[in-house]
Amino acid sequence: MADPTTLLPRPSREEDPETPRTNLHHSLDQVIEQSEASFGWNQFLQSILVSLASLFDGTQTFISVYTDATPTWHCTSDTSTCNTSSDICDLSTSDWSWDSISSKTIISDWNLQCSSSFITGLPASSYFMGGVIGGFLLGTLADSSLGRKRLLVISCITMSVAAFATIFSTNVWIYSALRFVSGIGRSCISTCVLVLLMERVGRKWRPRVGIMQFFFFTLGFLSLPAIAYINRANSWRALYLCTSIPAMLYCLLLHFFVKDSPRWLFMNGRGEEAVAILKKSAASKPIIGELDSMLCAEDLRCKAVESTKSSDPYKSMKDLFARKWAMKRTLVVMVLGFGIGMVYYEKWSRKFSVLWFCLGSGICGVVCAVVGDKQKVIRIALELASFFCSRTAWNLISMFTVELFPTCVRNSATSLLRQSYILSAVFSSMLVSVGSSNGFLSYGVFGVAIFVSGFFVAFLPDSRGGTLCDTMDEQERKENMILG
């Protein structure tokens, strides 16, 4: 049995302003909040196991920086036509040679150094295109038939197996196809991880736990330089081997030891499983007794019937646009995600946190364009500041979105946010290329985009300290009570 001892001392009910001062009753949100109010070792270990998926997501997302790069080369002849500024495509193959082994990257392995930018950029483009398509096709399944955990397991297996199969690629076309499959697999990892993390804990711990996903994703791509350095004398295939095998082993841990979201289980008529999960983290006998009585609660049975009566796996995606308030929120978070993509615990409100970080990133981006290349130190400092603000804004809007939508559509809404974020990468890549000789076409446009999109947060209600709803009707009633 899991040790219910909390990692940090839990303040008394009178000292904790975020703890609801109500008696226990047959309310799904209230009982889950009471059960998960403390953060014990069981929740901590579950959070770590779930967040590890983001680490492997990070490695696969940025691995092309090392595997698809053009290696350095040197002249092998004493002719005046060969020097460091020469174009190797204009030289004879006997005049130059790669500094490392010929299989260092896919460029040197398959002699793509003189190929078009379309060919050399195809693997990376295929990976992100797979992420966009996979997000639209699979994201809603976490709200309907599969649930958060099963979709996360399937996503991780698909991504890691495709990454392992990439080792056996014999040309850039097979390589790109496997990167596309890997992109489809990883498309739902971040959304499933974030939703699963934040649904497993009470409102007090959501910001703290939600930030773990971003920490592990960052840790994933920061680990790549070390892996690449260890394999600096090996083929690009060694990088995929070192990252895919641990990911496949992790899938076993994910399948056997991670528990699904109690909220999703209740909403899909699997109350016994939900109660069993909540009992492991419940710290008091009254709460455990309340959990046993939850299975007989009429309102919970009604919720389960409402959630499972439709066999349409894409019903949750349709629900996001069928109601005016849900459509407005969906479009707003997509605009914010797109603007932030162009470029944690908080005591501030969600709205103003996102707004100020968007404005800060936008201002730094515009100033970068004004400064230009003349003040490189200042420009680098502004770039870092802009990146920090945009990344923090992204972390905040991701957690904000989880709190804005009910359980029945939560993963679908978060998936749409991510797709708008990824879609912006298509435009930003084009702007970087076009703006190589004009700073405003890159830094300036990025800054203006995130600056303007930040103001859209005004159309969203603040969710800090609020409860999570489970159905569309419940969310709508809550909004009407607040407005009334």
Secondary structure as UniProt FT lines:
FT   TURN            13..15
FT   TURN            17..18
FT   HELIX           28..35
FT   HELIX           41..62
FT   HELIX           64..67
FT   STRAND          73..75
FT   TURN            80..81
FT   TURN            84..85
FT   HELIX           88..90
FT   TURN            93..94
FT   STRAND          96..98
FT   TURN            102..103
FT   HELIX           106..109
FT   TURN            110..111
FT   TURN            113..114
FT   HELIX           117..138
FT   HELIX           139..142
FT   TURN            143..145
FT   HELIX           147..165
FT   HELIX           166..168
FT   HELIX           172..186
FT   TURN            187..188
FT   HELIX           189..199
FT   TURN            203..205
FT   HELIX           206..230
FT   TURN            231..233
FT   HELIX           236..257
FT   HELIX           262..267
FT   TURN            268..269
FT   HELIX           271..281
FT   HELIX           285..294
FT   TURN            295..296
FT   HELIX           298..308
FT   TURN            313..314
FT   HELIX           315..322
FT   HELIX           324..341
FT   HELIX           350..371
FT   TURN            372..373
FT   HELIX           376..404
FT   TURN            407..409
FT   HELIX           410..434
FT   TURN            435..436
FT   HELIX           439..441
FT   HELIX           443..454
FT   HELIX           455..459
FT   TURN            464..465
FT   HELIX           472..483
//
